[in-house]
Amino acid sequence: MDTELISVIIPVYNEEESLSALFTRLFPVMYDISHEIIFINDGSKDKSLSLLQNEQKNNSCMKVIDMGGNYGQHRAIMKGFEQCTGDLIITMDADLQNPPEEIPRIISEYKHGHDVIGTIRMNRQDTFFRKTASHIVNRMTNMITGFHISDYGCMLRGYSRDIVTEMLKVKRDDIFIPALAQKLAHNPVEIEISHSEREYGESKYSFYRLIKLFMSLIRTAYITRR
């Protein structure tokens, strides 16, 4: 077993239909890896929290944090950053569109000295609206920040402990985590990963969320240029 601890942070909002399949696929991937898996319940209105708490009873490496309301993906991730203890911190969605089987590749890049590991979704199985909106956000983010990142929207990403520690020093709820991490990175990398069609539940993506993301981008661009 690897001596370095890997923390996996997974925000959850109304994902009761996908959780069983996520457990079935994620836990075997992590079996031979020193790890903790932190699920952040972000105000789910379905049975997600009870499913997480029941599963936690059978898995000593699993933690469940209940936000007590719906505060959004960003605050859920930051709460996970505050609670995790790993040397490498990996974030991912609960909907299985990004396969957990890709996690070992992120760990491999970390072991090769990369402190921020971004991912590029290949053959995206999303709607035309989502792919178009993502393309616009990627281009605008790179234009504003001066970075050259291919896919800001993919949640399956890895951050070294040093990067997470520095991000936690930015006491704001409106930063765009991938852009801030890129600003702090010394040796970032992007890798191509597979992408699956959503099989369970409903997408949380909306035009309103896109506007919030854009505003977060503007504020983060200001921070990263300071």
NORTARA-V30253 format. One record per pair of residues at least 12 apart in sequence whose C-alpha atoms are under 7 Angstrom apart, sorted by the first residue. I is the first residue (numbers start at 1). J is the second residue. If there is no record, write none. Layout:
i = <I | I>
j = <J | J>
//
This chain:
i = <1 | 1 | 1 | 2 | 2 | 3 | 4 | 4 | 5 | 5 | 5 | 5 | 5 | 6 | 6 | 6 | 6 | 6 | 6 | 6 | 7 | 7 | 7 | 7 | 7 | 7 | 7 | 7 | 7 | 8 | 8 | 8 | 8 | 8 | 8 | 9 | 9 | 9 | 9 | 9 | 9 | 9 | 9 | 10 | 10 | 10 | 10 | 10 | 10 | 10 | 11 | 11 | 11 | 11 | 11 | 11 | 11 | 11 | 11 | 12 | 12 | 12 | 12 | 12 | 13 | 13 | 13 | 13 | 14 | 14 | 14 | 14 | 15 | 15 | 15 | 15 | 16 | 16 | 16 | 17 | 17 | 18 | 18 | 18 | 19 | 22 | 22 | 25 | 26 | 29 | 35 | 36 | 36 | 37 | 37 | 37 | 38 | 38 | 38 | 38 | 39 | 39 | 39 | 40 | 40 | 40 | 40 | 40 | 40 | 41 | 41 | 41 | 42 | 42 | 42 | 42 | 42 | 42 | 42 | 43 | 43 | 43 | 43 | 52 | 75 | 81 | 86 | 87 | 87 | 88 | 88 | 88 | 88 | 89 | 89 | 89 | 89 | 90 | 90 | 90 | 90 | 91 | 91 | 91 | 91 | 92 | 92 | 92 | 93 | 95 | 95 | 97 | 97 | 97 | 97 | 98 | 98 | 98 | 98 | 102 | 106 | 114 | 114 | 114 | 115 | 115 | 115 | 115 | 115 | 115 | 116 | 116 | 116 | 116 | 116 | 116 | 116 | 116 | 117 | 117 | 117 | 117 | 117 | 117 | 118 | 118 | 118 | 118 | 118 | 119 | 119 | 119 | 119 | 119 | 119 | 119 | 119 | 120 | 120 | 120 | 120 | 120 | 120 | 120 | 121 | 121 | 121 | 121 | 121 | 122 | 122 | 122 | 122 | 123 | 124 | 125 | 125 | 125 | 126 | 134 | 138 | 138 | 138 | 141 | 144 | 145 | 152 | 163 | 163 | 163 | 174 | 175 | 175 | 175 | 176 | 176 | 176 | 180 | 180 | 183>
j = <32 | 33 | 34 | 33 | 34 | 34 | 34 | 87 | 34 | 35 | 86 | 87 | 88 | 34 | 35 | 36 | 86 | 87 | 88 | 89 | 35 | 36 | 37 | 84 | 85 | 86 | 88 | 89 | 90 | 36 | 37 | 38 | 89 | 90 | 91 | 37 | 38 | 39 | 77 | 80 | 90 | 91 | 92 | 38 | 39 | 40 | 91 | 92 | 93 | 94 | 39 | 40 | 41 | 42 | 73 | 76 | 77 | 93 | 94 | 39 | 40 | 41 | 42 | 94 | 41 | 42 | 43 | 44 | 44 | 45 | 46 | 48 | 48 | 94 | 95 | 201 | 46 | 47 | 48 | 200 | 201 | 94 | 95 | 200 | 94 | 94 | 96 | 100 | 100 | 101 | 61 | 61 | 62 | 61 | 62 | 63 | 62 | 63 | 64 | 80 | 63 | 64 | 65 | 64 | 65 | 66 | 67 | 76 | 80 | 65 | 66 | 67 | 66 | 67 | 69 | 70 | 71 | 72 | 76 | 67 | 68 | 69 | 70 | 64 | 173 | 164 | 161 | 160 | 161 | 158 | 159 | 160 | 161 | 158 | 159 | 160 | 161 | 156 | 157 | 158 | 159 | 155 | 156 | 157 | 158 | 155 | 156 | 157 | 155 | 198 | 200 | 195 | 196 | 197 | 198 | 156 | 194 | 195 | 196 | 193 | 158 | 187 | 188 | 189 | 159 | 160 | 185 | 186 | 187 | 188 | 158 | 159 | 160 | 181 | 185 | 187 | 188 | 189 | 157 | 158 | 159 | 188 | 189 | 190 | 157 | 158 | 189 | 190 | 191 | 151 | 154 | 156 | 157 | 190 | 191 | 192 | 193 | 150 | 151 | 154 | 190 | 191 | 192 | 193 | 154 | 192 | 193 | 194 | 195 | 192 | 193 | 194 | 195 | 195 | 195 | 195 | 196 | 197 | 197 | 153 | 150 | 151 | 152 | 217 | 221 | 221 | 178 | 181 | 184 | 185 | 216 | 216 | 219 | 220 | 216 | 217 | 220 | 220 | 224 | 224>
//
